[in-house]
Amino acid sequence: MVVGWSALMEPSAATNREYAPCRRQGHPSRRPRGHRSPHRRRPPHSGHADARHEQPTAEVETTGILPSSDGKTAPSWRGIVPFTHLAREGRMTVTIGRRELLAALGGAAAAWPLAARAQQPTMPVIGFLNSATAARYVPFAEAFRQGLNEAGYIEGQNVTVEYRWADDHYDRLSALAADLIQRQVTVMAATGTPAALVAKAATSTIPIVFTAAVDPVAVGLVASLNRPSGNATGVSAYISALGAKRLELLRDLVPSATVIGVLVNPNFPGAESQRKDATEAAHIIGQQVHIVSVGSERDFNGAFVTLVQLKAAALLVSADVLFLSRRDQLVALAARHKIPAIYFQREFVSAGGLMSYGPSLADAYRQAGIYVGRILKGTKPGDLPVVQPTKFDLVINLKTAKALGLTVPMIMQMTADEVIE
């Protein structure tokens, strides 16, 4: 007889009588020695052999775990039924005590959540490395998370992001990258050229997705743009002709400018290329440029004093994380010294700068997030071609132009992608 859960919870009187012979010695209901129970022999079923020749069956009967109302069978809960005489009856019966059964059920219930947690997959961890400051890069970090979302990953739900910011100190990047490697991140998002180069030098096994403002092939980040190979791929905003285009826009807006200053961070990995591009572009359009080095925030004031001494009538700010991170200070200094300037990102114009020309950095971060998501799903970095910008935005701030005494030609306003009034 197979006993169901209801039978376990509500024992019948017949069941209690059946196990009465198993009660402990000395119990009032124990039968006199030599008494033979009428239940010791079961008559054979019709059509079967004598019950004495039956083989013991594999059935297991279980008594209830609650006491009966008469209170006479409580001691039998803990009794152990001898197998000898039960085998002679052609069946095997096992009882289990109430405490033992509850302990077994409780132990199994406690083990279920542990087993469920053990079966859950480990959440992947992304290492986000950047040389800037977190407070000034909020929109770009948000764009990165947007790309992750488009790829099917939401921070805190199915992916973890470990952020490491160098606060404009390039010399801190190596230690931050080593920390992420020790953390055993699944993939590293090295955003910004300095972070990209440090990450590439730090590991050849962890997948890397970078954003860079330099030629990634020239600096050794990838073997080629179409087939990067290795463990790195990403987004490159480097276009060699951008320097010439920015100088041309400055000349159109400030045609009287014969001397143009160029701000370059000597600590930037692509600084030498920036100097070369600016010099060659100036030679093509017949302009004279002066390169002014700015390695830290402390050099900002001195750089503008130098520009005034050089009688620079306009300024080109080269691409660099330090400059973007401190854009408010640069814009304020340009306004104070009344120097028209062109920048490499629209964020400068939003902060009050005159104009900018270049690809969207926020879109580059979004694309980096998409690539990270694809790598988390199993795509190899070497199979993802480096993304290059195809759209370059010209943004002009008419209010700033008016404050500088400049008139923006109507044709320039019409061709601009955004005009801030």
Secondary structure, DSSP 8 states (H G I E B T S, - for coil): ----HHHHHS--HHHHHHTGGGS-TT-TT---TT---TTSS----TTS--GGG-----------SS--TT--SGGGGG----HHHHHHTT-------HHHHHHHHHHHHHHHHHHHHHHS----EEEEEESS-TGGGHHHHHHHHHHHHHTT--BTTTBEEEEEE-TT-GGGHHHHHHHHHHTT-SEEEEESHHHHHHHHHH-SSS-EEEEESS-TTTTTS-S-SS---TTEEEEE---TTHHHHHHHHHHHH-TT--EEEEEE-TTSTTHHHHHHHHHHHHHHHT-EEEEEE--SGGGHHHHHHHHHHTT-SEEEE---HHHHHTHHHHHHHHHHTT--EEESSHHHHHTT-SEEEE--HHHHHHHHHHHHHHHHTT--GGGS--B-----EEEEEHHHHHHTT----HHHHHH-SEEE-
